[in-house]
């Protein structure tokens, strides 16, 4: 049993995942889980994608362990194994997709209906999209399409969303919610770090991502920039015409 990990999880849970205890647990995850990740996993998934996935998986598992802890206790090695197994599953899934015969690239209809749950953080994001008016089935299918990686670069997330039927602004909004960008962590990353959903979804920037992801902000093109202003101006001219 690893007293340090047990204590960090207990402290964070008792504080209702307040910022300071969550930060200490996050630092432990970074040092014991993310930094020592296998170089083969990083090469297979991409360094940034593997690290981000490891953080999310470790956080979700820590929150589950706070509610239902094994009788034998937990340790950094136990948590590292869980993360490693999940990442290896992601690698195997990608390898199977690449090896699949071209005629079977499209999965059977029955296979689609048996997808696994999204997980607590993605389910919370889907619920916010539904509150903004996006039908629940569409919200879940778009989130599943976005997460059907690796790679998890924002550009590839947007590409998968467009292929799944999302419009340009909608795909941009969903990509910011799920992947984030330079200097702006995604809503998913903030939830995984232990921030309260009320804080995350009360952020005006995240609310704009939610509106765009639900298809209610056709002018959304990510961060404000000269290109964004030009695109918004074109939309204004089209609407006026």
ROROSE-54792 format. One record per residue: residue in one letter; z, y, x of N, C-alpha, C in turn; chain. Coordinates in nm, 3 decimals, decimal comma. Each point is the difference from the previous one (the first is absolute). Layout:
BEGIN
('A' (Z Y X) (Z Y X) (Z Y X) 'A')
...
//
This chain:
BEGIN
('X' (0,000 -0,120 0,085) (0,000 0,120 -0,085) (0,000 0,124 0,088) 'A')
('X' (-0,079 0,101 -0,037) (-0,009 0,123 0,076) (0,080 0,107 -0,073) 'A')
('X' (0,115 0,034 0,055) (0,089 0,095 -0,067) (-0,069 0,135 -0,017) 'A')
('X' (-0,079 0,041 0,099) (-0,064 0,132 -0,006) (-0,092 0,011 -0,121) 'A')
('X' (-0,087 -0,097 -0,019) (-0,092 0,007 -0,113) (0,075 -0,009 -0,132) 'A')
('X' (0,097 -0,090 -0,008) (0,081 -0,013 -0,121) (0,065 0,135 -0,033) 'A')
('X' (0,057 0,064 0,102) (0,069 0,127 -0,022) (-0,096 0,110 -0,043) 'A')
('X' (-0,118 0,005 0,062) (-0,098 0,103 -0,035) (-0,048 -0,014 -0,143) 'A')
('X' (-0,029 -0,123 -0,043) (-0,045 -0,024 -0,137) (0,111 0,036 -0,099) 'A')
('X' (0,123 -0,044 0,030) (0,112 0,028 -0,089) (0,025 0,150 -0,013) 'A')
('X' (-0,003 0,070 0,113) (0,024 0,144 0,000) (-0,107 0,074 -0,081) 'A')
('X' (-0,126 -0,038 0,021) (-0,108 0,066 -0,073) (0,008 -0,028 -0,149) 'A')
('X' (0,031 -0,124 -0,037) (0,008 -0,036 -0,142) (0,117 0,071 -0,067) 'A')
('X' (0,117 0,005 0,066) (0,117 0,067 -0,059) (-0,022 0,149 -0,020) 'A')
('X' (-0,083 0,060 0,086) (-0,029 0,143 -0,012) (-0,113 0,027 -0,098) 'A')
('X' (-0,048 -0,107 -0,068) (-0,116 0,010 -0,090) (-0,123 0,046 0,077) 'A')
('X' (-0,012 -0,053 0,123) (-0,115 0,025 0,086) (-0,017 0,148 0,030) 'A')
('X' (0,112 0,062 0,033) (-0,002 0,141 0,040) (-0,076 0,016 0,131) 'A')
('X' (-0,032 0,125 0,032) (-0,091 0,027 0,112) (0,054 -0,047 0,135) 'A')
('X' (0,126 0,032 0,031) (0,051 -0,030 0,134) (0,018 -0,150 0,023) 'A')
('X' (0,064 -0,075 -0,092) (0,008 -0,146 0,021) (-0,137 -0,066 0,002) 'A')
('X' (-0,091 0,050 -0,083) (-0,136 -0,056 -0,001) (-0,070 0,027 0,132) 'A')
('X' (0,026 0,119 0,057) (-0,062 0,032 0,129) (0,048 -0,095 0,109) 'A')
('X' (0,130 -0,031 -0,001) (0,053 -0,091 0,102) (-0,059 -0,140 -0,015) 'A')
('X' (-0,016 -0,045 -0,125) (-0,061 -0,131 -0,022) (-0,147 0,003 0,043) 'A')
('X' (-0,069 0,111 -0,028) (-0,140 0,013 0,040) (-0,015 -0,005 0,151) 'A')
('X' (0,093 0,064 0,071) (-0,005 -0,003 0,147) (0,020 -0,141 0,052) 'A')
('X' (0,090 -0,075 -0,064) (0,020 -0,140 0,038) (-0,122 -0,084 -0,023) 'A')
('X' (-0,066 0,021 -0,114) (-0,123 -0,073 -0,030) (-0,108 0,033 0,102) 'A')
('X' (-0,009 0,126 0,036) (-0,101 0,041 0,099) (0,024 -0,069 0,134) 'A')
('X' (0,128 -0,003 0,041) (0,033 -0,055 0,132) (-0,006 -0,152 0,004) 'A')
('X' (0,045 -0,066 -0,108) (0,012 -0,146 0,002) (-0,119 -0,073 -0,063) 'A')
('X' (-0,076 0,070 -0,086) (-0,108 -0,067 -0,073) (-0,137 0,053 0,041) 'A')
('X' (-0,017 0,132 -0,006) (-0,134 0,058 0,019) (-0,042 -0,001 0,146) 'A')
('X' (0,086 0,051 0,088) (-0,036 0,009 0,143) (-0,030 -0,139 0,059) 'A')
('X' (0,080 -0,104 -0,028) (-0,028 -0,131 0,062) (-0,109 -0,082 -0,069) 'A')
('X' (-0,074 0,059 -0,094) (-0,103 -0,076 -0,071) (-0,096 -0,067 0,099) 'A')
('X' (-0,044 -0,118 -0,036) (-0,092 -0,076 0,085) (-0,128 0,079 0,025) 'A')
('X' (-0,046 -0,001 0,123) (-0,125 0,069 0,034) (-0,119 -0,063 -0,072) 'A')
('X' (0,008 -0,131 -0,027) (-0,109 -0,066 -0,073) (-0,008 0,050 -0,143) 'A')
('X' (0,115 0,021 -0,064) (-0,001 0,054 -0,136) (-0,055 0,142 -0,001) 'A')
('X' (0,040 0,080 0,100) (-0,050 0,137 0,008) (-0,150 0,002 0,022) 'A')
('X' (-0,048 -0,092 0,082) (-0,144 -0,005 0,026) (-0,076 -0,045 -0,124) 'A')
('X' (0,058 -0,094 -0,076) (-0,069 -0,054 -0,117) (-0,003 0,099 -0,115) 'A')
('X' (0,109 0,075 -0,019) (0,011 0,091 -0,114) (-0,029 0,144 0,037) 'A')
('X' (0,005 0,031 0,129) (-0,006 0,139 0,044) (0,143 0,047 0,023) 'A')
('X' (0,022 0,075 0,108) (0,136 0,040 0,039) (0,070 0,077 -0,112) 'A')
('X' (-0,067 0,105 -0,054) (0,064 0,083 -0,101) (0,025 -0,078 -0,129) 'A')
('X' (-0,099 -0,081 -0,040) (0,013 -0,075 -0,125) (0,112 -0,103 0,010) 'A')
('X' (0,007 -0,070 0,113) (0,105 -0,101 0,018) (0,138 0,065 0,000) 'A')
('X' (0,014 0,113 0,068) (0,129 0,068 0,005) (0,043 0,050 -0,137) 'A')
('X' (-0,095 0,060 -0,074) (0,034 0,052 -0,133) (0,036 -0,114 -0,095) 'A')
('X' (-0,076 -0,107 0,004) (0,031 -0,115 -0,085) (0,137 -0,058 0,034) 'A')
('X' (0,030 -0,009 0,127) (0,129 -0,054 0,043) (0,114 0,085 -0,053) 'A')
('X' (-0,016 0,133 0,005) (0,105 0,089 -0,051) (0,021 -0,022 -0,149) 'A')
('X' (-0,110 -0,004 -0,076) (0,011 -0,015 -0,145) (0,063 -0,135 -0,036) 'A')
('X' (-0,047 -0,107 0,063) (0,053 -0,134 -0,029) (0,149 -0,007 0,034) 'A')
('X' (0,038 0,053 0,116) (0,140 -0,004 0,042) (0,089 0,078 -0,095) 'A')
('X' (-0,048 0,119 -0,044) (0,080 0,081 -0,092) (0,018 -0,070 -0,134) 'A')
('X' (-0,108 -0,054 -0,053) (0,010 -0,068 -0,129) (0,097 -0,118 0,010) 'A')
('X' (-0,007 -0,074 0,112) (0,087 -0,116 0,015) (0,146 0,044 0,016) 'A')
('X' (0,026 0,110 0,071) (0,137 0,049 0,016) (0,059 0,040 -0,135) 'A')
('X' (-0,081 0,062 -0,085) (0,051 0,039 -0,132) (0,027 -0,124 -0,086) 'A')
('X' (-0,083 -0,104 0,015) (0,026 -0,124 -0,071) (0,127 -0,067 0,053) 'A')
('X' (0,018 0,002 0,133) (0,118 -0,063 0,061) (0,128 0,071 -0,039) 'A')
('X' (-0,009 0,130 -0,030) (0,119 0,073 -0,043) (0,053 -0,054 -0,133) 'A')
('X' (-0,091 -0,056 -0,082) (0,039 -0,053 -0,130) (0,024 -0,150 0,002) 'A')
('X' (-0,071 -0,070 0,085) (0,008 -0,146 0,001) (-0,005 -0,049 0,145) 'A')
('X' (0,116 -0,006 0,063) (0,007 -0,033 0,142) (0,023 -0,151 0,020) 'A')
('X' (-0,069 -0,065 0,094) (0,022 -0,143 0,026) (0,145 -0,027 0,040) 'A')
('X' (0,049 -0,119 -0,036) (0,139 -0,035 0,031) (0,026 0,003 0,150) 'A')
('X' (-0,101 -0,034 0,080) (0,016 -0,003 0,145) (-0,011 0,138 0,064) 'A')
('X' (-0,025 0,102 -0,080) (-0,015 0,134 0,054) (-0,142 0,027 0,046) 'A')
('X' (-0,021 0,119 0,051) (-0,133 0,039 0,048) (0,010 0,050 0,143) 'A')
('X' (-0,111 0,000 0,067) (-0,006 0,048 0,139) (-0,134 0,067 0,022) 'A')
('X' (-0,009 0,072 0,111) (-0,129 0,061 0,033) (-0,107 -0,107 0,020) 'A')
('X' (0,039 -0,115 0,058) (-0,096 -0,107 0,019) (-0,049 -0,056 -0,133) 'A')
('X' (0,091 -0,016 -0,096) (-0,037 -0,046 -0,134) (-0,099 0,097 -0,064) 'A')
('X' (0,031 0,130 0,007) (-0,089 0,101 -0,058) (-0,134 0,004 0,072) 'A')
('X' (0,002 -0,013 0,133) (-0,124 0,003 0,077) (-0,090 -0,117 -0,038) 'A')
('X' (0,059 -0,117 -0,023) (-0,080 -0,116 -0,041) (-0,067 0,023 -0,135) 'A')
('X' (0,075 0,058 -0,096) (-0,058 0,027 -0,131) (-0,120 0,095 0,011) 'A')
('X' (0,017 0,104 0,080) (-0,108 0,096 0,019) (-0,119 -0,067 0,068) 'A')
('X' (0,028 -0,081 0,104) (-0,107 -0,066 0,075) (-0,079 -0,094 -0,091) 'A')
('X' (0,070 -0,074 -0,086) (-0,069 -0,093 -0,090) (-0,090 0,073 -0,098) 'A')
('X' (0,049 0,113 -0,052) (-0,083 0,077 -0,093) (-0,123 0,056 0,069) 'A')
('X' (0,016 0,048 0,122) (-0,114 0,054 0,074) (-0,099 -0,111 0,036) 'A')
('X' (0,052 -0,118 0,034) (-0,089 -0,113 0,029) (-0,078 -0,041 -0,125) 'A')
('X' (0,062 0,009 -0,116) (-0,070 -0,028 -0,125) (-0,116 0,099 -0,020) 'A')
('X' (0,026 0,128 0,033) (-0,105 0,101 -0,013) (-0,116 -0,031 0,093) 'A')
('X' (0,031 -0,042 0,122) (-0,105 -0,036 0,096) (-0,079 -0,120 -0,050) 'A')
('X' (0,071 -0,103 -0,048) (-0,069 -0,120 -0,049) (-0,089 0,032 -0,120) 'A')
('X' (0,049 0,085 -0,090) (-0,079 0,037 -0,117) (-0,128 0,070 0,040) 'A')
('X' (0,011 0,091 0,098) (-0,119 0,070 0,046) (-0,097 -0,096 0,067) 'A')
('X' (0,052 -0,095 0,078) (-0,085 -0,096 0,068) (-0,073 -0,088 -0,101) 'A')
('X' (0,069 -0,043 -0,104) (-0,063 -0,083 -0,103) (-0,110 0,076 -0,073) 'A')
('X' (0,023 0,129 -0,026) (-0,104 0,081 -0,066) (-0,125 0,007 0,088) 'A')
('X' (0,021 0,014 0,130) (-0,116 0,012 0,090) (-0,076 -0,132 0,014) 'A')
('X' (0,073 -0,112 -0,012) (-0,064 -0,130 0,017) (-0,061 -0,054 -0,128) 'A')
('X' (0,032 0,063 -0,112) (-0,047 -0,051 -0,128) (-0,153 0,004 -0,008) 'A')
('X' (-0,057 -0,100 -0,062) (-0,146 -0,005 -0,015) (-0,045 0,120 -0,083) 'A')
('X' (-0,114 0,062 0,036) (-0,046 0,119 -0,074) (-0,007 -0,020 -0,151) 'A')
('X' (-0,036 -0,120 -0,044) (-0,013 -0,023 -0,143) (0,134 0,001 -0,072) 'A')
('X' (0,109 -0,011 0,074) (0,131 -0,003 -0,064) (0,082 0,124 0,033) 'A')
('X' (-0,065 0,108 0,044) (0,073 0,122 0,029) (0,067 0,055 -0,125) 'A')
('X' (-0,066 -0,014 -0,115) (0,061 0,045 -0,123) (0,094 -0,107 -0,051) 'A')
('X' (0,131 0,028 -0,012) (0,095 -0,103 -0,043) (-0,023 -0,039 -0,145) 'A')
('X' (0,032 -0,122 -0,038) (-0,012 -0,041 -0,140) (0,087 0,086 -0,089) 'A')
('X' (-0,039 0,014 -0,125) (0,074 0,084 -0,094) (0,145 -0,045 -0,014) 'A')
('X' (0,022 -0,132 0,002) (0,135 -0,053 -0,015) (0,090 0,043 0,115) 'A')
('X' (-0,057 0,010 0,120) (0,078 0,037 0,118) (0,054 0,141 -0,012) 'A')
('X' (-0,079 0,090 -0,060) (0,039 0,139 -0,013) (0,121 0,015 -0,090) 'A')
('X' (0,011 -0,086 -0,101) (0,108 0,014 -0,098) (0,133 -0,050 0,053) 'A')
('X' (0,005 -0,057 0,119) (0,124 -0,056 0,052) (0,047 0,071 0,126) 'A')
('X' (-0,028 0,129 0,010) (0,045 0,075 0,116) (0,152 0,014 -0,002) 'A')
('X' (0,057 0,011 0,117) (0,145 0,012 0,010) (0,043 0,140 -0,042) 'A')
('X' (0,128 0,020 -0,036) (0,050 0,133 -0,037) (-0,025 0,101 0,111) 'A')
('X' (-0,003 0,125 -0,038) (-0,028 0,105 0,099) (0,116 0,022 0,094) 'A')
('X' (0,120 -0,029 -0,042) (0,118 0,034 0,080) (0,066 0,124 -0,059) 'A')
('X' (0,128 0,021 0,027) (0,075 0,107 -0,068) (-0,054 0,141 0,023) 'A')
('X' (-0,041 0,031 0,123) (-0,046 0,136 0,028) (-0,136 0,027 -0,064) 'A')
('X' (-0,091 -0,096 0,012) (-0,132 0,019 -0,061) (0,009 -0,001 -0,152) 'A')
('X' (0,091 -0,081 -0,055) (0,020 0,000 -0,145) (0,049 0,138 -0,046) 'A')
('X' (0,086 0,062 0,081) (0,052 0,133 -0,036) (-0,112 0,103 0,001) 'A')
('X' (-0,090 -0,010 0,098) (-0,114 0,092 0,004) (-0,091 -0,024 -0,119) 'A')
('X' (-0,024 -0,126 -0,035) (-0,083 -0,032 -0,117) (0,060 0,058 -0,126) 'A')
('X' (0,134 -0,005 -0,012) (0,067 0,055 -0,118) (-0,020 0,151 -0,010) 'A')
('X' (0,005 0,070 0,115) (-0,023 0,145 0,000) (-0,143 0,033 -0,042) 'A')
('X' (-0,095 -0,079 0,048) (-0,139 0,022 -0,039) (-0,017 -0,021 -0,150) 'A')
('X' (0,069 -0,101 -0,053) (-0,008 -0,028 -0,144) (0,058 0,117 -0,080) 'A')
('X' (0,108 0,059 0,049) (0,060 0,114 -0,069) (-0,094 0,120 -0,003) 'A')
('X' (-0,089 0,008 0,098) (-0,097 0,109 0,003) (-0,124 -0,032 -0,082) 'A')
('X' (-0,001 -0,116 -0,066) (-0,110 -0,030 -0,091) (-0,097 -0,106 0,045) 'A')
('X' (0,018 -0,056 0,121) (-0,091 -0,105 0,046) (0,046 -0,133 -0,060) 'A')
('X' (-0,088 -0,073 -0,069) (0,040 -0,128 -0,057) (0,061 -0,093 0,104) 'A')
('X' (0,103 -0,074 -0,041) (0,076 -0,083 0,094) (-0,089 -0,099 0,072) 'A')
('X' (-0,092 -0,064 -0,072) (-0,087 -0,099 0,062) (-0,088 0,061 0,107) 'A')
('X' (-0,052 0,120 -0,026) (-0,086 0,067 0,097) (0,082 0,042 0,122) 'A')
('X' (0,120 0,053 -0,024) (0,086 0,041 0,112) (0,029 -0,116 0,093) 'A')
('X' (0,035 -0,115 -0,058) (0,033 -0,115 0,082) (-0,123 -0,053 0,074) 'A')
('X' (-0,115 -0,002 -0,067) (-0,120 -0,054 0,064) (-0,045 0,090 0,115) 'A')
('X' (0,014 0,132 -0,015) (-0,038 0,091 0,108) (0,096 -0,013 0,119) 'A')
('X' (0,129 -0,014 -0,029) (0,097 -0,017 0,109) (-0,027 -0,131 0,073) 'A')
('X' (-0,031 -0,106 -0,075) (-0,031 -0,127 0,063) (-0,126 0,009 0,085) 'A')
('X' (-0,101 0,073 -0,051) (-0,123 0,019 0,078) (0,028 0,077 0,128) 'A')
('X' (0,083 0,104 -0,009) (0,031 0,081 0,118) (0,074 -0,081 0,106) 'A')
('X' (0,086 -0,091 -0,044) (0,081 -0,077 0,095) (-0,068 -0,127 0,047) 'A')
('X' (-0,125 -0,020 -0,041) (-0,071 -0,123 0,037) (-0,058 0,016 0,141) 'A')
('X' (0,089 0,012 0,098) (-0,043 0,018 0,139) (0,050 -0,113 0,085) 'A')
('X' (0,009 0,016 0,131) (-0,030 0,119 0,078) (-0,150 0,020 0,019) 'A')
('X' (-0,044 0,112 0,062) (0,084 0,104 0,058) (0,055 0,095 -0,107) 'A')
('X' (0,104 0,077 0,036) (0,064 0,090 -0,092) (-0,020 0,146 0,039) 'A')
('X' (-0,112 0,029 0,065) (-0,035 0,139 0,024) (-0,023 0,068 -0,135) 'A')
('X' (0,031 0,129 -0,009) (-0,017 0,070 -0,127) (-0,144 -0,003 -0,046) 'A')
('X' (-0,094 0,010 0,095) (-0,141 -0,002 -0,037) (-0,040 -0,133 -0,064) 'A')
('X' (0,055 -0,111 0,053) (-0,035 -0,130 -0,058) (0,071 -0,022 -0,133) 'A')
('X' (0,120 0,057 -0,016) (0,068 -0,006 -0,129) (-0,083 0,072 -0,106) 'A')
('X' (-0,050 0,120 0,036) (-0,084 0,077 -0,093) (-0,127 -0,078 -0,034) 'A')
('X' (-0,060 -0,063 0,100) (-0,122 -0,077 -0,022) (0,026 -0,115 -0,099) 'A')
('X' (0,113 -0,072 0,018) (0,031 -0,110 -0,092) (0,025 0,052 -0,141) 'A')
('X' (0,064 0,116 -0,011) (0,026 0,058 -0,132) (-0,129 0,041 -0,069) 'A')
('X' (-0,093 0,059 0,076) (-0,129 0,040 -0,059) (-0,076 -0,122 -0,049) 'A')
('X' (0,004 -0,108 0,078) (-0,067 -0,123 -0,042) (0,063 -0,057 -0,126) 'A')
('X' (0,131 0,026 -0,018) (0,070 -0,052 -0,118) (-0,018 0,090 -0,122) 'A')
('X' (-0,073 0,111 0,017) (-0,031 0,085 -0,115) (0,071 0,134 -0,004) 'A')
('X' (0,082 0,032 0,099) (0,069 0,129 0,002) (-0,099 0,111 0,035) 'A')
('X' (0,017 0,115 -0,065) (-0,083 0,115 0,033) (0,047 0,064 0,130) 'A')
('X' (-0,079 0,094 0,053) (0,031 0,056 0,131) (0,139 0,059 0,010) 'A')
('X' (0,035 0,095 -0,089) (0,132 0,063 0,005) (0,110 -0,101 -0,029) 'A')
('X' (-0,028 -0,093 -0,090) (0,100 -0,102 -0,035) (0,028 -0,091 0,120) 'A')
('X' (-0,105 -0,041 0,070) (0,018 -0,085 0,119) (0,077 0,075 0,108) 'A')
('X' (-0,028 0,130 0,017) (0,072 0,080 0,099) (0,149 0,005 -0,034) 'A')
('X' (0,031 0,027 -0,126) (0,140 0,010 -0,042) (0,074 -0,131 0,021) 'A')
('X' (-0,062 -0,111 -0,037) (0,063 -0,130 0,017) (0,019 -0,033 0,148) 'A')
('X' (-0,097 0,038 0,083) (0,012 -0,026 0,144) (0,117 0,077 0,060) 'A')
('X' (0,021 0,124 -0,043) (0,115 0,076 0,050) (0,130 -0,063 -0,049) 'A')
('X' (0,002 -0,050 -0,124) (0,121 -0,065 -0,052) (0,036 -0,124 0,080) 'A')
('X' (-0,102 -0,080 0,037) (0,025 -0,131 0,059) (-0,007 0,002 0,153) 'A')
('X' (-0,079 0,088 0,059) (-0,021 -0,003 0,145) (0,047 0,125 0,070) 'A')
('X' (-0,001 0,115 -0,071) (0,042 0,124 0,064) (-0,103 0,048 0,100) 'A')
('X' (0,043 0,085 0,090) (-0,091 0,055 0,100) (0,080 0,068 0,110) 'A')
('X' (-0,067 0,063 0,095) (0,069 0,064 0,113) (0,103 0,102 -0,046) 'A')
('X' (0,124 -0,020 0,038) (0,105 0,095 -0,033) (0,048 -0,006 -0,143) 'A')
('X' (-0,053 -0,089 -0,081) (0,040 -0,008 -0,140) (0,015 -0,146 -0,039) 'A')
('X' (0,122 -0,055 0,002) (0,018 -0,141 -0,035) (-0,035 -0,026 -0,146) 'A')
('X' (-0,048 -0,119 -0,027) (-0,037 -0,037 -0,136) (0,124 -0,016 -0,087) 'A')
('X' (-0,022 -0,001 -0,132) (0,111 -0,028 -0,092) (0,054 -0,140 0,026) 'A')
('X' (-0,089 -0,095 0,030) (0,043 -0,137 0,029) (0,091 -0,005 0,122) 'A')
('X' (-0,038 0,072 0,106) (0,080 0,000 0,122) (0,137 0,064 -0,025) 'A')
('X' (0,004 0,106 -0,078) (0,127 0,067 -0,029) (0,093 -0,089 -0,082) 'A')
('X' (-0,056 -0,073 -0,096) (0,081 -0,094 -0,077) (0,052 -0,111 0,091) 'A')
('X' (-0,086 -0,049 0,089) (0,039 -0,108 0,091) (0,108 0,045 0,098) 'A')
('X' (0,005 0,130 0,029) (0,102 0,053 0,090) (0,134 0,020 -0,070) 'A')
('X' (0,003 -0,025 -0,131) (0,126 0,009 -0,072) (0,021 0,128 -0,078) 'A')
('X' (-0,100 0,089 -0,003) (0,015 0,121 -0,079) (0,003 -0,033 -0,148) 'A')
('X' (0,081 0,071 -0,074) (0,012 -0,025 -0,144) (-0,131 0,032 -0,071) 'A')
('X' (-0,041 -0,083 -0,096) (-0,124 0,028 -0,074) (-0,001 0,139 -0,063) 'A')
('X' (0,118 0,046 -0,046) (0,006 0,132 -0,063) (-0,036 0,110 0,100) 'A')
('X' (0,038 -0,020 0,126) (-0,033 0,098 0,104) (-0,149 -0,008 0,034) 'A')
('X' (-0,049 -0,122 0,019) (-0,140 -0,019 0,039) (-0,093 0,054 -0,108) 'A')
('X' (0,022 -0,042 -0,125) (-0,092 0,038 -0,106) (0,031 0,136 -0,060) 'A')
('X' (0,109 0,062 0,046) (0,027 0,138 -0,038) (-0,065 0,099 0,095) 'A')
('X' (-0,053 -0,047 0,112) (-0,070 0,084 0,097) (-0,130 0,050 -0,063) 'A')
('X' (-0,024 0,133 -0,006) (-0,123 0,052 -0,061) (-0,127 -0,056 0,062) 'A')
('X' (0,003 -0,025 0,132) (-0,119 -0,055 0,066) (-0,028 -0,141 -0,051) 'A')
('X' (0,105 -0,082 -0,011) (-0,018 -0,136 -0,051) (-0,043 0,003 -0,146) 'A')
('X' (0,055 0,096 -0,078) (-0,042 0,012 -0,141) (-0,150 0,028 -0,008) 'A')
('X' (-0,052 0,079 0,093) (-0,144 0,028 -0,002) (-0,079 -0,126 0,035) 'A')
('X' (0,052 -0,079 0,095) (-0,066 -0,126 0,032) (-0,002 -0,091 -0,123) 'A')
('X' (0,111 -0,003 -0,074) (0,009 -0,084 -0,121) (-0,103 0,046 -0,103) 'A')
('X' (-0,008 0,131 -0,023) (-0,097 0,052 -0,098) (-0,142 -0,034 0,041) 'A')
('X' (-0,030 0,015 0,129) (-0,134 -0,033 0,048) (-0,026 -0,151 -0,014) 'A')
('X' (0,099 -0,082 0,038) (-0,016 -0,144 -0,010) (-0,019 -0,049 -0,143) 'A')
('X' (0,058 0,075 -0,095) (-0,016 -0,035 -0,141) (-0,130 0,055 -0,058) 'A')
('X' (-0,077 0,073 0,082) (-0,128 0,052 -0,046) (0,010 0,133 -0,072) 'A')
('X' (0,111 0,072 0,021) (0,021 0,125 -0,073) (-0,022 0,125 0,085) 'A')
('X' (-0,036 -0,017 0,126) (-0,025 0,115 0,088) (-0,130 -0,025 0,074) 'A')
('X' (-0,110 0,042 -0,061) (-0,132 -0,026 0,058) (-0,027 0,089 0,122) 'A')
('X' (0,084 0,099 0,024) (-0,020 0,089 0,114) (0,073 -0,048 0,124) 'A')
('X' (0,073 -0,110 -0,010) (0,081 -0,044 0,114) (-0,088 -0,060 0,108) 'A')
('X' (0,014 0,052 0,121) (-0,071 -0,055 0,116) (0,094 -0,008 0,119) 'A')
('X' (0,123 -0,045 -0,022) (0,095 -0,012 0,109) (0,060 0,134 0,036) 'A')
('X' (0,019 0,025 0,128) (0,060 0,125 0,044) (-0,093 0,117 -0,026) 'A')
('X' (0,059 0,116 -0,019) (-0,080 0,120 -0,019) (-0,073 0,033 0,129) 'A')
('X' (-0,128 0,022 -0,010) (-0,080 0,031 0,118) (-0,122 0,077 -0,046) 'A')
('X' (-0,078 0,051 0,095) (-0,122 0,071 -0,035) (-0,093 -0,091 -0,078) 'A')
('X' (-0,009 -0,128 0,041) (-0,085 -0,095 -0,071) (0,051 -0,021 -0,141) 'A')
('X' (0,133 -0,009 -0,016) (0,056 -0,019 -0,134) (-0,033 0,119 -0,089) 'A')
('X' (0,012 0,123 0,055) (-0,034 0,119 -0,079) (-0,147 -0,003 -0,042) 'A')
('X' (-0,088 -0,040 0,093) (-0,143 -0,005 -0,034) (-0,027 -0,102 -0,109) 'A')
('X' (0,066 -0,118 0,010) (-0,021 -0,102 -0,103) (0,052 0,047 -0,135) 'A')
('X' (0,118 0,064 0,000) (0,055 0,052 -0,125) (-0,091 0,106 -0,059) 'A')
('X' (-0,058 0,085 0,086) (-0,091 0,103 -0,049) (-0,124 -0,062 -0,063) 'A')
('X' (-0,051 -0,109 0,061) (-0,117 -0,068 -0,059) (0,035 -0,055 -0,138) 'A')
('X' (0,122 -0,054 -0,014) (0,040 -0,053 -0,129) (0,008 0,112 -0,104) 'A')
('X' (0,050 0,117 0,042) (0,007 0,113 -0,091) (-0,140 0,041 -0,049) 'A')
('X' (-0,097 0,002 0,093) (-0,136 0,039 -0,038) (-0,061 -0,101 -0,094) 'A')
('X' (0,026 -0,131 0,025) (-0,053 -0,103 -0,089) (0,062 0,012 -0,138) 'A')
('X' (0,133 0,026 -0,005) (0,068 0,012 -0,129) (-0,052 0,121 -0,078) 'A')
('X' (-0,024 0,111 0,073) (-0,049 0,120 -0,065) (-0,141 -0,019 -0,055) 'A')
('X' (-0,080 -0,081 0,073) (-0,137 -0,025 -0,046) (0,002 -0,085 -0,127) 'A')
//
